[in-house]
Amino acid sequence: MECAKCNIKMELRKTTFRYLGHEMTHPILRCPVCGQAFIPEELANGKILSVEKVLEDK
């Protein structure tokens, strides 16, 4: 997959997500030049959504 902004191949990089003061790390595709990230639908509707629900219920 290429970055839409830089037209450079995106690389799999360990990325930290922060939400409500908590952190989660997961490898995702990122542009090595501008840092633009691609979050696949499966991750957004799976792991990220479940973590958000747990944190919001606290």
LOBA-439546 format. One line per 5 residues: number of its first residue (from 1); for each residue x, z, y of C-alpha. Coordinates in nm, 4 decimals. Layout:
REM residues N
NUM = X:Z:Y | ...
//
This chain:
REM residues 58
1 = 0.0000:0.0000:0.0000 | 0.1275:-0.0831:0.3486 | 0.0849:0.1064:0.6746 | -0.1684:-0.0766:0.8930 | 0.0286:0.0135:1.2057
6 = 0.3875:-0.0590:1.0960 | 0.3343:-0.3077:0.8101 | 0.5822:-0.1112:0.5996 | 0.5312:0.0044:0.2423 | 0.4023:0.3632:0.2310
11 = 0.5934:0.6168:0.0229 | 0.4712:0.9080:-0.1867 | 0.5661:1.2239:0.0042 | 0.4910:1.5914:-0.0393 | 0.2453:1.6783:0.2404
16 = 0.1163:2.0144:0.3581 | -0.2484:2.0472:0.4566 | -0.3591:2.3423:0.6705 | -0.7172:2.4700:0.6942 | -0.8480:2.8004:0.8294
21 = -0.5001:2.9535:0.8238 | -0.4250:2.8521:0.4628 | -0.1915:2.5822:0.3311 | -0.2099:2.3410:0.0383 | 0.0673:2.0981:-0.0610
26 = 0.0024:1.7685:-0.2378 | 0.1941:1.4388:-0.2699 | 0.0227:1.1522:-0.0842 | 0.1191:0.8101:0.0505 | 0.2763:0.8246:0.3985
31 = 0.4437:0.5716:0.6257 | 0.8183:0.6458:0.6497 | 0.8211:0.5222:1.0124 | 0.5114:0.6633:1.1883 | 0.4007:0.9255:0.9333
36 = 0.0471:0.7845:0.8968 | -0.1072:0.9316:0.5804 | -0.3438:0.7793:0.3259 | -0.5710:1.0370:0.1636 | -0.7470:0.8867:-0.1373
41 = -1.1199:0.9499:-0.1705 | -1.0669:1.1321:-0.5012 | -0.8404:1.3874:-0.3300 | -1.0678:1.4287:-0.0262 | -1.3822:1.4760:-0.2351
46 = -1.2066:1.6712:-0.5098 | -0.9303:1.9211:-0.4509 | -0.9507:1.9322:-0.0702 | -1.3296:1.9745:-0.0683 | -1.3174:2.2525:-0.3292
51 = -1.0483:2.4404:-0.1324 | -1.2529:2.4062:0.1893 | -1.5622:2.5471:0.0185 | -1.3720:2.8454:-0.1235 | -1.2170:2.9259:0.2148
56 = -1.5437:2.8880:0.4072 | -1.7236:3.1211:0.1638 | -1.4796:3.4055:0.2421
//
